[in-house]
């Protein structure tokens, strides 16, 4: 099974992509700007977990990359 990290997974194409990947039996991790939107996306997609960062903030991006790497991604 592959694992996908879907950015922009809280709405639009990212959310639909996450839903379809989960439905296809793939491992899915989500990226969201906030915990609130990430929690809603997790519930709505059945993804395994979510990571949070504002992609306009490089410090947050670096921290998110470290978290994903530590989680085995």
TIVO-2410 file (N, C-alpha, C; in nm, 3 decimals):
# residues 73
REC num residu      c1      c2      c3 atome chaine
REC   1      X   0.084  -0.117   0.000     N      A
REC   1      X   0.000   0.000   0.000    CA      A
REC   1      X   0.089   0.124   0.000     C      A
REC   2      X   0.056   0.216  -0.086     N      A
REC   2      X   0.128   0.343  -0.090    CA      A
REC   2      X   0.071   0.436   0.016     C      A
REC   3      X   0.149   0.535   0.053     N      A
REC   3      X   0.102   0.639   0.145    CA      A
REC   3      X   0.118   0.773   0.075     C      A
REC   4      X   0.013   0.854   0.082     N      A
REC   4      X   0.012   0.984   0.016    CA      A
REC   4      X  -0.007   1.093   0.120     C      A
REC   5      X   0.068   1.201   0.106     N      A
REC   5      X   0.047   1.322   0.184    CA      A
REC   5      X  -0.020   1.421   0.092     C      A
REC   6      X  -0.146   1.452   0.120     N      A
REC   6      X  -0.225   1.539   0.034    CA      A
REC   6      X  -0.227   1.678   0.096     C      A
REC   7      X  -0.172   1.775   0.024     N      A
REC   7      X  -0.178   1.913   0.070    CA      A
REC   7      X  -0.308   1.975   0.021     C      A
REC   8      X  -0.353   2.075   0.093     N      A
REC   8      X  -0.478   2.139   0.055    CA      A
REC   8      X  -0.596   2.045   0.068     C      A
REC   9      X  -0.590   1.956   0.165     N      A
REC   9      X  -0.688   1.848   0.177    CA      A
REC   9      X  -0.813   1.887   0.255     C      A
REC  10      X  -0.830   2.014   0.284     N      A
REC  10      X  -0.946   2.054   0.362    CA      A
REC  10      X  -1.063   2.100   0.276     C      A
REC  11      X  -1.038   2.117   0.146     N      A
REC  11      X  -1.148   2.159   0.058    CA      A
REC  11      X  -1.110   2.132  -0.087     C      A
REC  12      X  -1.208   2.144  -0.173     N      A
REC  12      X  -1.184   2.138  -0.317    CA      A
REC  12      X  -1.119   2.010  -0.365     C      A
REC  13      X  -1.025   2.028  -0.458     N      A
REC  13      X  -0.960   1.912  -0.520    CA      A
REC  13      X  -0.880   1.828  -0.421     C      A
REC  14      X  -0.813   1.894  -0.327     N      A
REC  14      X  -0.736   1.820  -0.228    CA      A
REC  14      X  -0.823   1.729  -0.144     C      A
REC  15      X  -0.938   1.779  -0.101     N      A
REC  15      X  -1.031   1.699  -0.021    CA      A
REC  15      X  -1.084   1.582  -0.103     C      A
REC  16      X  -1.121   1.608  -0.227     N      A
REC  16      X  -1.173   1.500  -0.312    CA      A
REC  16      X  -1.065   1.398  -0.342     C      A
REC  17      X  -0.942   1.441  -0.365     N      A
REC  17      X  -0.832   1.349  -0.388    CA      A
REC  17      X  -0.811   1.259  -0.267     C      A
REC  18      X  -0.812   1.318  -0.147     N      A
REC  18      X  -0.796   1.239  -0.025    CA      A
REC  18      X  -0.907   1.136  -0.012     C      A
REC  19      X  -1.030   1.176  -0.036     N      A
REC  19      X  -1.144   1.082  -0.029    CA      A
REC  19      X  -1.126   0.965  -0.125     C      A
REC  20      X  -1.088   0.995  -0.246     N      A
REC  20      X  -1.074   0.890  -0.348    CA      A
REC  20      X  -0.958   0.796  -0.317     C      A
REC  21      X  -0.847   0.851  -0.269     N      A
REC  21      X  -0.734   0.766  -0.233    CA      A
REC  21      X  -0.771   0.672  -0.118     C      A
REC  22      X  -0.840   0.725  -0.017     N      A
REC  22      X  -0.884   0.641   0.095    CA      A
REC  22      X  -0.979   0.533   0.044     C      A
REC  23      X  -1.074   0.570  -0.041     N      A
REC  23      X  -1.170   0.474  -0.095    CA      A
REC  23      X  -1.100   0.365  -0.176     C      A
REC  24      X  -0.984   0.399  -0.234     N      A
REC  24      X  -0.906   0.303  -0.313    CA      A
REC  24      X  -0.816   0.217  -0.224     C      A
REC  25      X  -0.821   0.240  -0.093     N      A
REC  25      X  -0.742   0.159   0.000    CA      A
REC  25      X  -0.601   0.208   0.024     C      A
REC  26      X  -0.572   0.330  -0.018     N      A
REC  26      X  -0.437   0.385   0.001    CA      A
REC  26      X  -0.425   0.448   0.140     C      A
REC  27      X  -0.303   0.456   0.188     N      A
REC  27      X  -0.275   0.526   0.312    CA      A
REC  27      X  -0.269   0.675   0.284     C      A
REC  28      X  -0.345   0.754   0.359     N      A
REC  28      X  -0.352   0.897   0.331    CA      A
REC  28      X  -0.325   0.978   0.457     C      A
REC  29      X  -0.232   1.072   0.445     N      A
REC  29      X  -0.208   1.172   0.545    CA      A
REC  29      X  -0.248   1.305   0.485     C      A
REC  30      X  -0.303   1.392   0.566     N      A
REC  30      X  -0.352   1.520   0.519    CA      A
REC  30      X  -0.264   1.634   0.568     C      A
REC  31      X  -0.260   1.739   0.490     N      A
REC  31      X  -0.201   1.865   0.534    CA      A
REC  31      X  -0.315   1.966   0.547     C      A
REC  32      X  -0.313   2.042   0.654     N      A
REC  32      X  -0.411   2.149   0.675    CA      A
REC  32      X  -0.341   2.268   0.740     C      A
REC  33      X  -0.399   2.385   0.722     N      A
REC  33      X  -0.343   2.505   0.786    CA      A
REC  33      X  -0.374   2.508   0.935     C      A
REC  34      X  -0.490   2.454   0.974     N      A
REC  34      X  -0.530   2.462   1.114    CA      A
REC  34      X  -0.578   2.326   1.163     C      A
REC  35      X  -0.572   2.307   1.295     N      A
REC  35      X  -0.619   2.182   1.354    CA      A
REC  35      X  -0.769   2.164   1.334     C      A
REC  36      X  -0.845   2.273   1.340     N      A
REC  36      X  -0.990   2.262   1.324    CA      A
REC  36      X  -1.026   2.211   1.184     C      A
REC  37      X  -0.967   2.271   1.081     N      A
REC  37      X  -0.999   2.227   0.945    CA      A
REC  37      X  -0.943   2.088   0.919     C      A
REC  38      X  -0.828   2.058   0.977     N      A
REC  38      X  -0.770   1.924   0.962    CA      A
REC  38      X  -0.853   1.817   1.027     C      A
REC  39      X  -0.908   1.846   1.145     N      A
REC  39      X  -0.993   1.749   1.214    CA      A
REC  39      X  -1.118   1.720   1.132     C      A
REC  40      X  -1.177   1.823   1.075     N      A
REC  40      X  -1.296   1.804   0.992    CA      A
REC  40      X  -1.263   1.722   0.868     C      A
REC  41      X  -1.148   1.748   0.807     N      A
REC  41      X  -1.108   1.671   0.688    CA      A
REC  41      X  -1.078   1.527   0.723     C      A
REC  42      X  -1.014   1.503   0.839     N      A
REC  42      X  -0.990   1.365   0.882    CA      A
REC  42      X  -1.120   1.288   0.895     C      A
REC  43      X  -1.215   1.351   0.961     N      A
REC  43      X  -1.345   1.287   0.981    CA      A
REC  43      X  -1.416   1.262   0.848     C      A
REC  44      X  -1.404   1.358   0.757     N      A
REC  44      X  -1.475   1.348   0.630    CA      A
REC  44      X  -1.412   1.256   0.529     C      A
REC  45      X  -1.285   1.221   0.548     N      A
REC  45      X  -1.216   1.138   0.449    CA      A
REC  45      X  -1.181   0.999   0.498     C      A
REC  46      X  -1.160   0.984   0.629     N      A
REC  46      X  -1.111   0.857   0.681    CA      A
REC  46      X  -0.961   0.844   0.669     C      A
REC  47      X  -0.892   0.955   0.644     N      A
REC  47      X  -0.746   0.952   0.635    CA      A
REC  47      X  -0.686   0.912   0.770     C      A
REC  48      X  -0.560   0.871   0.767     N      A
REC  48      X  -0.493   0.820   0.886    CA      A
REC  48      X  -0.456   0.929   0.986     C      A
REC  49      X  -0.408   1.041   0.937     N      A
REC  49      X  -0.365   1.148   1.027    CA      A
REC  49      X  -0.350   1.278   0.951     C      A
REC  50      X  -0.332   1.386   1.026     N      A
REC  50      X  -0.317   1.517   0.965    CA      A
REC  50      X  -0.195   1.587   1.022     C      A
REC  51      X  -0.135   1.671   0.940     N      A
REC  51      X  -0.023   1.756   0.979    CA      A
REC  51      X  -0.064   1.900   0.951     C      A
REC  52      X  -0.010   1.992   1.029     N      A
REC  52      X  -0.057   2.130   1.023    CA      A
REC  52      X   0.058   2.226   0.997     C      A
REC  53      X   0.037   2.316   0.902     N      A
REC  53      X   0.135   2.422   0.873    CA      A
REC  53      X   0.073   2.520   0.777     C      A
REC  54      X   0.106   2.646   0.797     N      A
REC  54      X   0.074   2.749   0.699    CA      A
REC  54      X   0.190   2.749   0.600     C      A
REC  55      X   0.164   2.711   0.477     N      A
REC  55      X   0.271   2.696   0.379    CA      A
REC  55      X   0.337   2.828   0.341     C      A
REC  56      X   0.281   2.939   0.383     N      A
REC  56      X   0.344   3.069   0.361    CA      A
REC  56      X   0.449   3.101   0.468     C      A
REC  57      X   0.456   3.018   0.572     N      A
REC  57      X   0.549   3.039   0.683    CA      A
REC  57      X   0.654   2.929   0.680     C      A
REC  58      X   0.776   2.962   0.636     N      A
REC  58      X   0.879   2.860   0.618    CA      A
REC  58      X   0.915   2.788   0.747     C      A
REC  59      X   0.907   2.854   0.861     N      A
REC  59      X   0.934   2.785   0.988    CA      A
REC  59      X   0.830   2.677   1.012     C      A
REC  60      X   0.704   2.706   0.983     N      A
REC  60      X   0.600   2.605   0.999    CA      A
REC  60      X   0.618   2.491   0.899     C      A
REC  61      X   0.660   2.525   0.778     N      A
REC  61      X   0.683   2.421   0.677    CA      A
REC  61      X   0.794   2.328   0.722     C      A
REC  62      X   0.903   2.385   0.771     N      A
REC  62      X   1.015   2.302   0.819    CA      A
REC  62      X   0.972   2.211   0.934     C      A
REC  63      X   0.895   2.266   1.027     N      A
REC  63      X   0.848   2.185   1.140    CA      A
REC  63      X   0.755   2.073   1.091     C      A
REC  64      X   0.672   2.104   0.993     N      A
REC  64      X   0.582   2.003   0.939    CA      A
REC  64      X   0.660   1.891   0.869     C      A
REC  65      X   0.761   1.929   0.792     N      A
REC  65      X   0.847   1.829   0.726    CA      A
REC  65      X   0.911   1.738   0.830     C      A
REC  66      X   0.961   1.796   0.937     N      A
REC  66      X   1.021   1.715   1.044    CA      A
REC  66      X   0.920   1.620   1.105     C      A
REC  67      X   0.797   1.666   1.127     N      A
REC  67      X   0.692   1.581   1.183    CA      A
REC  67      X   0.657   1.467   1.090     C      A
REC  68      X   0.645   1.496   0.962     N      A
REC  68      X   0.615   1.391   0.864    CA      A
REC  68      X   0.728   1.289   0.861     C      A
REC  69      X   0.852   1.336   0.857     N      A
REC  69      X   0.966   1.245   0.855    CA      A
REC  69      X   0.971   1.159   0.980     C      A
REC  70      X   0.943   1.217   1.095     N      A
REC  70      X   0.944   1.141   1.221    CA      A
REC  70      X   0.834   1.037   1.225     C      A
REC  71      X   0.725   1.064   1.153     N      A
REC  71      X   0.612   0.970   1.151    CA      A
REC  71      X   0.634   0.858   1.050     C      A
REC  72      X   0.745   0.864   0.977     N      A
REC  72      X   0.773   0.758   0.882    CA      A
REC  72      X   0.736   0.790   0.740     C      A
REC  73      X   0.712   0.917   0.714     N      A
REC  73      X   0.671   0.957   0.579    CA      A
REC  73      X   0.788   0.997   0.493     C      A
***
